[in-house]
Amino acid sequence: MLPSDKIDKAFKAICEEAEKMLKKDVSGKMEKRLKTIVSIAKHQSDVRGLKGTCCHPSKEKCK
């Protein structure tokens, strides 16, 4: 398994655990922090899932 695959799985696991905690009765401050964790973990997982694709308007800069 490539290191990026391991990191992707780790971010997905973090997201799952934070979402489990959100289902419990937590304070407003804790809920906000957990939502931030979920947001960051999902973003990182999405970014790592691109695997070499380029989203820059000028593909020349990606070569």
Secondary structure, DSSP 8 states (H G I E B T S, - for coil): --HHHHHHHHHHHHHHHHHHHHTS---HHHHHHHHHHHHHHHHHHHHHHTTT----SSGGGG-
